[in-house]
């Protein structure tokens, strides 16, 4: 699954640093999922969740 930062900020009204914090705090540390940040050409920054 890939989550794009721009969609999270638009959907929730969050700032980009809040999205990063949610990805690393809630998904990575709390749930133990592997979250890999990256940039996809033409779509912006995203996070791959394993």
N, C-alpha and C positions, 0 to 999 in steps of 0.2 A: 504494500500500500504506500502511496506517496501523498503527502499532505503539502500543499503549497502555502507558503507564508502569506501571500497576498490574499488568498481566499479566506484564510483564518482572520486576518485583520479586517477584511470587509464584512464578513459574516458576524463577527463578534464585536466589532468596534474597538479591537485591541491594538496596542502599539506593537511594532515588530519585536521589541525586546521582551514583551509579555508573552508572545507566542513562543519565542525561544525558551523562556523560563518554563512555560507549561510543558513543552516537549521534553526538556531535560529533567524537570522536577517530577511531574505527574507520570509521564509515560516511561521514562528511562529509570529513574530511581525507585519510584513507588511500585510500578507494575513489573519492573525488570525487563522491559522490552529493549531491543537494540534499535537505537535511533541514529541514523546516519544523515548528516546534512549534505546538501549538494546543490549545484545549479544546473538547471536544464535549459538548454538553448531555446529562446523564444517563449519560455514559460516562467522564468524567474527562479528564485530560490525555493527549495522544497526539502522535505524530510522523508526519508525512506524508513518505514517502520517494519521491523522483522519480528 
